[in-house]
Every structure is written in C-alpha cells, then in structure tokens.
C-alpha cells in the first residue's frame, strides 16, 4: 500500500479546492482512530430507556412510596382492601457488595402487598408497556410468600378490560429465601400503551424483591436494534460508565446477578438520572460493556470512581479486566465465563474532578495526591495502562499543579466542552419560530466550532508550558443541553464541522482521544419504545466514518474546516461542508480521477426533528478537474479512484 501511495504521489502532487485550498498527498499520514470515540454514560437516556432492553421502570422499588398508598414510584396498586408498604434495608432482595461509607438513602427496597380479604384481587401493575405482536418476552419475578399462592401475570390494555396474555405462577413459602421464577410470554397484538399486571386472591402477604421484563432476543440485556444503530456510526472508542455517573458507580456490584444489584442513587443532584427519579438500576455491568465494545468494534475506556473507590478497589477492577488465572480477580472473571482477558488499557482517573458537582478534592494539589495513589495501585497490576487525569481544563493552574504532577503516570489529560456559549448562558436564544430566529440559531450553533478550536489550542499551550509530554483527551463534546431536546440538521452541521476539526487538527494538537457525549438516546441515535434510528448527528457520524482506516492528508488554507481528505489503496475520500446559511459553494478539484461515490446530505429544514436527505451529488469529472456545488447547510461525500 505504501509503495502504491508513493507512485500516486509522483503522479499527483496536490489537489486544489476552489482557488485557495490545497490537499497535499505527500503529507498522507496515520492518525488516531480514537477521534471517532463516544461516551456511553451508564445511566440517563443512554442505558435506561436506551440501550437497555429492560421494559419495566423502577423494577427494584427504589425511592419513597406514593403518598397515602405505599406503592413504589412508576407502579400502581390493584384491588380494594389492599395494604401496600415499601420495605427498606431489613427485608430486601437487592444489595451492595461494598459501601465504603458511600451511603445513599432509599437505594434498598422491596414492595409488600397485603391482601386483607380472601377472594379479593390484589396486586401491582405498570402502564406504558410497548407490546409487539408475536414477539417473545422473557420475564422474571423475585418473590417471597408465607403461604402457597397463585400469581397471575397478565399483559392487558391500559384499562385492564382486555387480556392479551396470561401466565400463572405457583409460589410457595421458603422461609427467608427469595423465590426466582423465569418464564416467557407473547402478545397477540400490538399495543404501545399496554399494561402488565401481577395479581393474586389469597388472604396473605406477597413481597416483590425485583421484577423484570425484556425482549427474549436481547444482546447481553441490550436492545439489538440500538446495538445495530450504534454499530452503524462505527465508534472506535467507548468511554464508560461516566461522565458524572462515574462518581456514583460501584463496579463490584456488577459481580452480582442483574436483579440483585442495588439501585445506585445520585449524590448531590439527579443530572445523571433525570428520567429515573434519581436512581440507576445497574442493568449492564463490565462484562456486558466489554461484549458491546467487541460487537461494535470499539476500544473500551473505563472511568474509575476516584472519590469513593479505594486505590485497592480500582486496582482490583484492572485485575478483573486484565488479569490471568493466577490473580484473584482474573480468576473470578474466568469463573464467570470469560477466559480471555478484556485487555482494557485506557482508564480515566475520575471525571471532572475539582468541579462542585463532583465529590472529591476541589483543588489541583488534592486531586493529584489522590489520583496518584489510584494510578500507582492500578499500574502495579498492569504497567502498560494508558491513564487520563481529570480537572477543570483548560486551566493553567491545574495544568501546572495536577497534569504535570501526574504526567509520568497519566500522560492523557481530559478536556470537556459543550457549546455554544450563548446556549449555556441564555438558553432562551435557541429559537426557531421565525425565519430570523432560525438563521440566528443556526449561525451561532455552527460557528461555535471556533470557540472549541480556541479552547483546544489554549489547552495545548497550557500543557506544553509544563515541559511534560502530555496529550489531550477531548473526551466529552456536544451542544449544551442537547440531551434534553430533539436533534436537527442545525446540530448535524455542527457535528460535521467538529469531526472535520478533529480529523484535521488532532495530530498537531496531540489530541489522540475524542469522545462525543453521547450517541444513544441523546444525540446520534433516537430511541422509540420499539424502534430506533439515526438522528441528523448520527447521519454525520456514519458519513464521516468513511474516513476511518485511511491516511490523513494535510489541507492548507482550510481554516473553516470545510474539507477533510483521506486516502486508502488509491481511493481518495473527501467530505465537504458548506456551512453557509443561504449561499451555495463551489468546489473545484484539480485531479485526474474517476468518481466512484458522490453523495449529498442536505435539507431545507433546520428546525427540531429535521434530518438530512441523502441524494446523489451532481459532480463532473473532465479535463483533470472534478467540480461540484453544494447547496447551503449541506455535506457531501466523494470517493475518487485516482488515475
């Protein structure tokens, strides 16, 4: 391949776009595949209501019960003369393996139902169950009874006057042990607002420790359609479990069976669990995450709970991932069915340490002292780890007193940036109700790229000033609050420009890691109850993924990042962006080649819920030139076979 590239370089020295831009084939070089990275925040919309195939909400009965009723949040009680109580701490099924003083109220709970009159129907139910005709669902109940009873599990319409399917369980008392039943059910009809009902008629007490329902064709507890869409955007790196959630995560709980893992409560806010009443239900663990990474072709990057997990506990996580049968936790992994090490090399020493919303030291010296202890313990297990330090970057004080102090053990330094500034400081400026507002919002959104470029460049200077060989891990980026609103083509153009920035500048900025926050349910992949699809952002990730595995070409006079180019085995891949709001843009390629692929991604609609329409790009190849014109706010993909 290298020899063929040299021959091509001898024939074609440069490529001109318009009159000022030049792509130099002689500069073709490798670049880090990790600039196509993504975050997978364990909770929020990425797992709960996203990747997770779990269909029941609050299935482990966390939090306080409803006023005057005693029923756990998201559930409704069934029957008259029925007494509901939430049991906490002493009589529960879920548990933690280690607390380390990390106590969160109301994480441990079970639901008790006392039927006060024999023959009366009593039970528990939940609405908004999306049933698909003919689809098989796997259900589990974790129960305790003090006499034999018949428990009916039913799929019904919302009113409950139409039963789609029923399964009856014969439950028996077993002392203090919980009884686990697993079974399958199918629905003969489609119903996006069905209900599930658990009922009995005996005069006794029934306790639910946990309940579960998911499609039987799940992938490690994850939805296959969402996994397929994640694979479509080709992430080369996945950072997990946070994000902010890293400060609430307890990795050893993942060694428990999924139904037995206690919910994880938020510490100071519910930013990481805004859709689940402040609790996460730990639906996927380290094993599942690694299986997902291998399925979609991504390298794993794990973030430790630096504030609450001890250095020894973090080292044990490394050992679980990378150790062999001679190590304590490597042996545990093998006994769980994973003989080959997970080989996780990339680790973050906490997330956004030093900020008020994260627990732990607030100053650079305190964080560096704490992080060094974790790093020493982890490196003792696997000396070849690639560690990333955290902090409020770009910040010259943190660069000198934290990043530099940790440089020999953590050569990567985390950078997070959400834009644009106008949205963060005055969210009301995101307006789409008039043509003038649409234009203002569009221009400020797509042009906020400039601020991100400046921040990355400033951080590069701050790190260089330390005299240490430090690399940037730009491991969170997106539009501010994009996870709380629908995507649109405006944000898709911003995403495309950011990806061009990373392609063109990741090498000179020594920035080998870049992670979008975050694809599933909050930006690139939109989730419906029974389906999922790529958003405008997702369309851009899929389009830009065509650059993967190519050699990156240097482009002169590309300050607006309108162009990115890579070359592989004589095929030149070019993506072009016309970020102008209302004017077309001409591109003229001085090159002798044959167009193999010419795609246009465009849309007349820039408002929420809009998508790119994919069509054939009109491009001509004649007299050593390839010419094309892009309409306003559009992106193009060209693949050219060089002659």
SULQUIVEN-V686594 format. One record per backbone hydrogen bond with DSSP energy under -1.0 kcal/mol. NH is the residue of the N-H (numbers start at 1). CO is the residue of the C=O. Records with the same first field share a line. If there is no record, write none. Layout:
NH->CO, CO
This chain:
5->1
6->2
7->3
8->4
9->5
10->6
11->7
12->8
15->23
17->21
21->17
22->556
23->15
24->554
25->13
27->24
28->25
29->552
35->32
36->33
37->514
38->237
39->516
40->239
42->241
46->43
50->47
51->46
52->47
53->221
55->213
61->58
63->106
66->71
69->66
70->66
75->72
76->125
78->123
83->114
85->112
87->110
90->88
95->260
102->99
103->101
107->104
110->87
111->208
112->85
113->206
114->83
115->204
116->81
119->201
120->117
122->200
123->78
124->198
125->76
126->196
129->194
131->191
134->187
135->132
137->185
138->214
139->183
140->212
141->181
142->210
143->179
144->207
149->171
151->169
152->199
153->167
154->197
155->165
156->195
157->162
164->155
165->155
167->153
169->151
171->149
177->174
179->143
181->141
183->139
185->137
191->131
194->129
195->156
196->126
197->154
198->124
199->152
200->122
204->202
206->113
207->144
208->111
209->142
210->142
211->59
212->140
214->138
216->136
218->215
219->222
222->219
223->51
227->223
228->224
229->225
230->226
231->227
232->228
234->231
236->36
238->299
239->38
240->301
246->243
247->244
248->245
253->250
254->251
255->252
256->253
260->257
262->95
264->280
266->278
278->273
279->276
280->264
289->285
290->286
291->287
292->288
293->289
294->290
295->291
296->292
297->293
298->293
299->236
301->238
302->346
303->240
304->348
306->304
309->305
314->310
315->311
316->312
317->313
318->314
319->315
320->316
321->317
322->318
323->319
327->324
331->327
332->328
333->329
334->330
335->331
336->332
337->334
338->333
342->321
343->321
347->386
348->302
349->388
350->348
355->352
358->355
367->363
368->364
369->365
370->366
371->367
372->368
373->369
374->370
375->371
376->372
377->373
378->374
379->375
380->376
382->378
385->382
386->345
388->347
389->412
393->391
399->395
400->396
401->397
402->398
403->398
404->399
406->402
409->406
410->406
412->387
413->471
414->389
415->473
417->476
419->478
424->420
425->421
426->422
429->426
430->427
431->429
438->434
439->435
440->436
441->437
442->438
443->439
444->440
445->441
446->442
447->443
450->447
452->448
453->449
454->450
455->451
456->452
457->453
458->454
459->455
460->456
461->457
462->458
463->459
464->460
465->461
466->463
467->464
470->468
471->411
472->510
473->413
474->513
475->473
476->415
478->417
480->419
482->479
484->481
485->482
492->488
493->489
494->490
495->491
496->492
497->493
498->494
499->495
500->496
501->497
502->498
503->499
504->500
505->501
506->502
509->505
510->507
511->506
513->472
514->34
515->474
516->37
517->477
521->525
524->519
525->519
526->533
528->531
533->526
535->524
539->535
540->536
541->537
542->538
543->539
544->540
545->541
546->543
547->544
548->545
550->547
551->567
552->29
553->565
556->22
561->558
564->575
566->573
567->551
568->571
571->568
572->640
573->566
574->638
575->564
576->636
577->562
578->634
585->630
587->628
589->626
591->589
594->641
596->639
597->639
599->637
600->615
601->635
602->613
609->487
610->607
613->602
615->600
617->598
620->627
622->625
625->622
626->589
627->620
628->587
630->585
633->580
634->578
635->601
636->576
637->599
638->574
639->597
640->572
641->594
642->570
643->592
